[in-house]
Amino acid sequence: MGTARLEAFSDGVMAVIITIMVLEIKVPHGTDLDAITPVVPVFLGYVLSFVYVGIYWNNHHHLLRAAKEVDGKIMWANLALLFFMSLIPVTTLWLGENPRASLPTAFYGAVLLLAASAYYVLQSAIIAHDGSDAELARAVGRDLKGKLSPVAYALGIGFSWIEHWVSIALYVGVAAAWLIPDRRIEKVVTEPASTERPAE
């Protein structure tokens, strides 16, 4: 089975997630700076979550482009990823409305941790299907960034009860690390076309 339908469905879900998040930002009730102040934490939470959804969308796109085909296990792993990502708008709003509270901060980190774990399961399912000697497996390699991210999320959850700002810094730091272009899988997708010999 090809990947096109799975990609289209996933793109649609991620677009809805972003739409829900932006609709949760309320219009300020007033025309001065004091009216904007209550909206700022929610907006900053939206920016961080938008970046996370964008990172997942980008990496998910390249991951499925590199996959040879999909099976039932890959489809269910993909649904698990989308499920945890669909919780991002809820925790984003909760954290935005309670920016200094421990529990919303911990829950935000927990959703990020679960989404990262689901992405790892999806990636592993594709590699298991295609084979450990497939180009995707070689491109992923040791996946150091993918393994360190859940550790940072777990630390963020723990620090939410001690030093709130450390948790936020960890979540922002992971997002910043993934914003740095990672062209391992992209090369796998583009190289076959670029190394094709011209017809003789």
Beta strands, then each sheet from edge to edge (+ up, - down):
end
